[in-house]
Amino acid sequence: MMPSLRVGFAGLGLMGRPMALNLLADGHAVRFVINRDRSAVAELLAAGGQERATPAALAADCEVLMLCLPGSEVIERVLFGEQGAVHGGMRDLLVVDCSTSPPLATQAIAARLAAKGIRFVDAPVVRGPREAAKRRLAALAGGSDDDLVLARRVLASFCETVVHIGAVGAGQQAKLINNFLALGGLALVAEAHAVALRLGLDPARLCEAVTLGGGNSRVFQAMIPWITERDERRAQATLGTALKDVSYYAQLAGEAGGPDQLARQVREQFSGAVEGGFGERFIPHLLDFVAGRQP
């Protein structure tokens, strides 16, 4: 059995909380920092975690610093702010970023850390909070082979698969492509669902029919509980987060000089939902927005 590690954790939201709890369950010494929402503190302390006052204090007391944050702006504040991790981080500290961010911003962050002797792996994860609790996430990793050896030791606490995509930033590129495929599929489901409602089709029977045909997909299956029972537990990410990810993908497509017509259309749909008051709702509520329902 591998020896335990001193792991710092920043970002204890829907995804970060079960990830940190699994690290503790595996015997790692977890220190954490809280920004605004303190709802996870009692649970983490009861499981054996230790709170630190600032990111700098956190980084001074760990071998691996895990990030699961809303985006690159927050990441930069946690790492480089007035009390940021770089002011306490030891040389050879490894930062493992499980957030979803623009790849160019990720590469710039990694370069700034490298100048201070701090290593970096981007390892955004796919799937949701339920899979995080069950250790069934998949990480799409970018970084050196040597850094991935250490990163895998912590990712193993909540990931069943780690795919090494390439150099730093490649994990984010793969994650954004994956998210665009998923959220683009959700946009298709939402539009088709709105038409089905206008036609008066029975939702359960239609779901059964689509499941048997070429229109079936993992995204469609995740929406069936919502379509038939208004159960949103299969897809616990907010529409605001989805808009951020689609926007990141559209930016990536532009940087690559690739086609982005569909990306712009999907982004417009999610932007409309957020502007319409659905931003804090989970993504199945996109079906309501497209169907003309109120939040």
C-alpha positions as MATLAB code, in Angstrom:
seq = 'MMPSLRVGFAGLGLMGRPMALNLLADGHAVRFVINRDRSAVAELLAAGGQERATPAALAADCEVLMLCLPGSEVIERVLFGEQGAVHGGMRDLLVVDCSTSPPLATQAIAARLAAKGIRFVDAPVVRGPREAAKRRLAALAGGSDDDLVLARRVLASFCETVVHIGAVGAGQQAKLINNFLALGGLALVAEAHAVALRLGLDPARLCEAVTLGGGNSRVFQAMIPWITERDERRAQATLGTALKDVSYYAQLAGEAGGPDQLARQVREQFSGAVEGGFGERFIPHLLDFVAGRQP';
ca = [
       0.000    0.000    0.000;
       1.312    3.444   -0.955;
       2.029    5.854    1.915;
      -0.498    8.609    2.482;
       0.087   12.123    1.203;
      -0.475   15.579    2.661;
      -3.111   16.960    0.304;
      -4.456   20.503    0.194;
      -7.906   21.067   -1.283;
      -9.492   24.285   -2.558;
     -13.023   24.166   -3.935;
     -15.465   22.142   -1.821;
     -18.592   22.532   -3.934;
     -20.856   19.886   -5.448;
     -17.871   18.043   -6.933;
     -15.084   18.965   -4.539;
     -16.786   17.851   -1.345;
     -17.133   14.134   -2.254;
     -13.662   14.175   -3.799;
     -12.116   15.475   -0.574;
     -14.100   13.051    1.557;
     -12.808   10.123   -0.489;
      -9.236   11.362   -0.076;
      -9.778   11.336    3.687;
     -11.365    7.879    3.557;
      -8.234    6.614    1.791;
      -6.029    7.836    4.628;
      -4.593   10.987    3.059;
      -4.044   13.944    5.392;
      -6.375   16.553    3.877;
      -6.140   20.239    4.660;
      -8.696   22.550    3.079;
      -9.499   26.206    2.640;
     -13.006   27.702    2.405;
     -13.818   30.849    0.449;
     -17.504   31.713    1.047;
     -19.714   28.646    1.406;
     -18.889   26.970    4.723;
     -21.525   24.237    4.432;
     -18.873   21.533    3.935;
     -16.712   22.463    6.924;
     -18.382   20.364    9.631;
     -18.457   17.261    7.422;
     -14.799   17.601    6.452;
     -13.691   18.217   10.049;
     -15.694   15.222   11.285;
     -13.976   13.058    8.668;
     -10.539   14.150    9.878;
      -9.794   17.135    7.657;
      -8.057   20.264    8.906;
      -8.984   23.804    7.896;
      -6.395   26.407    6.930;
      -7.081   30.137    6.879;
      -5.563   31.037    3.510;
      -4.338   29.355    0.311;
      -0.785   30.310    1.320;
      -1.135   28.452    4.632;
      -2.686   25.534    2.768;
       0.164   25.245    0.260;
       2.787   25.475    3.013;
       1.431   22.293    4.551;
       0.906   19.917    1.621;
       2.690   17.897   -1.043;
      -0.167   18.027   -3.536;
      -2.602   20.928   -3.906;
      -5.935   19.967   -5.461;
      -8.141   22.593   -7.133;
     -11.809   22.163   -8.032;
     -12.861   25.745   -8.719;
     -15.352   27.593  -10.982;
     -12.822   28.850  -13.535;
      -9.470   30.425  -14.344;
     -10.169   33.778  -12.633;
     -10.824   32.081   -9.298;
      -7.862   29.766   -9.817;
      -5.556   32.733  -10.393;
      -6.836   34.400   -7.219;
      -6.300   31.241   -5.153;
      -2.812   30.703   -6.542;
      -1.451   34.221   -7.073;
      -3.588   36.529   -4.924;
      -2.354   38.492   -1.926;
      -2.575   35.365    0.258;
      -2.300   32.946   -2.651;
      -0.755   29.518   -2.636;
       2.480   30.624   -4.306;
       3.338   32.648   -1.199;
       3.397   29.481    0.895;
       4.019   26.689   -1.580;
       7.180   24.663   -1.246;
       9.372   24.039   -4.267;
       8.350   20.811   -5.992;
       4.754   21.178   -4.790;
       2.396   19.580   -7.338;
      -0.803   21.443   -8.220;
      -3.504   19.189   -9.673;
      -6.298   21.236  -11.209;
      -9.598   19.374  -11.617;
     -11.464   22.537  -12.651;
     -12.638   23.295  -16.195;
     -10.802   26.295  -17.664;
      -9.630   27.742  -21.002;
      -6.519   25.820  -22.104;
      -4.445   28.933  -22.850;
      -5.160   30.291  -19.374;
      -4.222   26.895  -17.911;
      -0.904   26.884  -19.779;
      -0.147   30.427  -18.610;
      -0.865   29.462  -14.999;
       1.404   26.421  -15.306;
       4.222   28.590  -16.678;
       3.921   31.070  -13.780;
       4.035   28.213  -11.286;
       6.999   26.572  -13.014;
       8.959   29.808  -12.609;
       8.597   29.306   -8.845;
       9.518   25.615   -8.942;
       5.920   24.403   -8.586;
       4.699   21.586  -10.832;
       1.277   21.451  -12.500;
      -1.138   18.915  -13.969;
      -4.503   19.831  -15.441;
      -6.914   16.983  -14.734;
     -10.497   18.140  -15.355;
     -12.996   15.433  -14.530;
     -16.055   14.177  -16.353;
     -19.321   12.918  -14.818;
     -20.995   14.380  -11.741;
     -21.235   14.539   -7.941;
     -22.863   11.117   -7.606;
     -19.995    9.517   -9.509;
     -17.479   11.506   -7.456;
     -18.898    9.985   -4.269;
     -18.775    6.504   -5.834;
     -15.166    6.978   -7.097;
     -16.366    6.730  -10.698;
     -15.080    9.969  -12.205;
     -12.724   10.039  -15.171;
      -9.856   12.541  -15.304;
      -8.520   13.904  -18.587;
      -4.953   14.811  -17.725;
      -2.335   17.114  -19.197;
       1.202   17.182  -17.863;
       4.522   15.352  -17.804;
       4.790   11.598  -17.288;
       6.678   12.137  -14.027;
       4.070   14.511  -12.611;
       1.259   12.142  -13.595;
       2.780    9.428  -11.392;
       2.127   11.506   -8.276;
      -1.146   12.962   -9.580;
      -2.580    9.483  -10.117;
      -2.092    8.685   -6.421;
      -4.599   11.357   -5.426;
      -6.884   11.059   -8.443;
      -7.317    7.357   -7.613;
      -9.427    8.329   -4.597;
     -12.290    9.523   -6.798;
     -11.491    8.458  -10.371;
     -11.891    5.026  -11.886;
     -10.004    6.154  -15.006;
      -7.222    8.641  -15.702;
      -6.501    9.297  -19.381;
      -3.185   11.058  -20.068;
      -4.102   13.223  -23.059;
      -0.784   15.039  -23.524;
       1.122   18.087  -22.320;
      -0.242   20.725  -19.935;
      -3.476   22.136  -21.359;
      -4.365   19.028  -23.371;
      -6.612   17.783  -20.583;
      -8.614   21.016  -20.741;
      -8.843   20.819  -24.527;
     -10.251   17.293  -24.336;
     -12.649   18.266  -21.539;
     -14.075   21.192  -23.506;
     -14.599   19.025  -26.579;
     -16.342   16.416  -24.417;
     -18.531   19.044  -22.753;
     -19.513   20.581  -26.084;
     -20.579   17.184  -27.395;
     -22.645   16.588  -24.252;
     -24.181   20.060  -24.005;
     -24.801   20.210  -27.741;
     -26.659   16.929  -27.346;
     -28.658   18.438  -24.493;
     -29.645   21.363  -26.738;
     -30.949   18.861  -29.306;
     -32.927   16.987  -26.651;
     -34.426   20.241  -25.360;
     -35.613   21.324  -28.802;
     -37.029   17.912  -29.711;
     -38.770   17.728  -26.323;
     -40.426   21.102  -26.914;
     -41.782   19.902  -30.265;
     -43.031   16.661  -28.692;
     -44.928   18.656  -26.063;
     -46.615   20.727  -28.770;
     -47.622   17.531  -30.562;
     -49.108   16.123  -27.364;
     -47.008   12.957  -27.428;
     -46.913   10.811  -24.297;
     -43.470   11.504  -22.707;
     -42.879    7.990  -21.360;
     -43.826    6.293  -24.620;
     -41.705    8.693  -26.644;
     -38.712    8.038  -24.380;
     -39.206    4.307  -24.871;
     -39.310    4.767  -28.632;
     -36.187    6.961  -28.807;
     -34.304    4.515  -26.586;
     -34.849    1.864  -29.255;
     -33.600    4.001  -32.123;
     -30.675    5.982  -33.410;
     -31.698    9.067  -31.442;
     -30.713    7.394  -28.191;
     -27.629    8.676  -26.356;
     -26.167    8.914  -22.872;
     -27.375   12.529  -22.706;
     -30.904   11.501  -23.671;
     -30.891    8.745  -21.058;
     -29.835   11.249  -18.392;
     -32.834   13.423  -19.295;
     -35.466   10.644  -19.144;
     -36.013   10.951  -15.341;
     -36.635   14.672  -15.830;
     -38.923   14.225  -18.826;
     -41.026   11.539  -17.182;
     -40.829   12.319  -13.441;
     -39.272   15.796  -13.060;
     -36.288   14.131  -11.346;
     -33.128   16.226  -11.823;
     -30.706   14.090   -9.820;
     -28.995   12.552  -12.867;
     -27.563   15.889  -14.021;
     -26.400   18.106  -11.160;
     -24.604   20.921  -12.947;
     -26.093   24.381  -13.252;
     -27.033   26.068  -16.503;
     -24.682   28.898  -15.544;
     -21.793   26.429  -15.442;
     -22.926   24.929  -18.736;
     -22.898   28.356  -20.374;
     -19.358   28.915  -19.101;
     -18.195   25.602  -20.580;
     -19.864   26.185  -23.961;
     -18.309   29.656  -24.068;
     -14.882   28.187  -23.304;
     -15.366   25.693  -26.137;
     -16.395   28.420  -28.606;
     -13.241   30.310  -27.630;
     -11.156   27.155  -28.147;
     -12.691   26.564  -31.582;
     -11.866   30.137  -32.580;
      -8.273   29.816  -31.366;
      -7.910   26.614  -33.404;
      -9.331   28.300  -36.518;
     -12.000   25.634  -36.661;
     -15.723   25.743  -37.422;
     -17.839   27.218  -34.630;
     -21.311   27.761  -36.094;
     -22.973   25.105  -33.938;
     -21.008   26.228  -30.888;
     -22.364   29.757  -31.293;
     -25.927   28.473  -31.660;
     -25.671   26.246  -28.594;
     -24.108   29.068  -26.596;
     -26.991   31.344  -27.615;
     -29.510   28.812  -26.276;
     -27.756   28.466  -22.924;
     -27.225   32.224  -22.698;
     -30.958   32.748  -23.197;
     -31.712   30.305  -20.381;
     -29.337   32.084  -17.991;
     -30.693   35.508  -18.913;
     -34.207   34.097  -18.432;
     -33.531   33.270  -14.780;
     -32.464   29.625  -15.096;
     -28.758   30.152  -14.344;
     -28.778   28.494  -10.909;
     -31.035   25.640  -12.008;
     -29.608   22.268  -12.966;
     -29.197   21.561  -16.678;
     -32.442   19.550  -17.170;
     -34.239   22.878  -16.766;
     -32.983   23.818  -20.239;
     -35.886   21.698  -21.472;
     -38.281   23.972  -19.587;
     -36.685   27.113  -21.011;
     -36.868   25.908  -24.597;
     -40.469   24.758  -24.064;
     -41.391   28.255  -22.875;
     -41.898   27.421  -19.195;
     -41.016   29.850  -16.432;
     -38.144   29.223  -13.989;
];
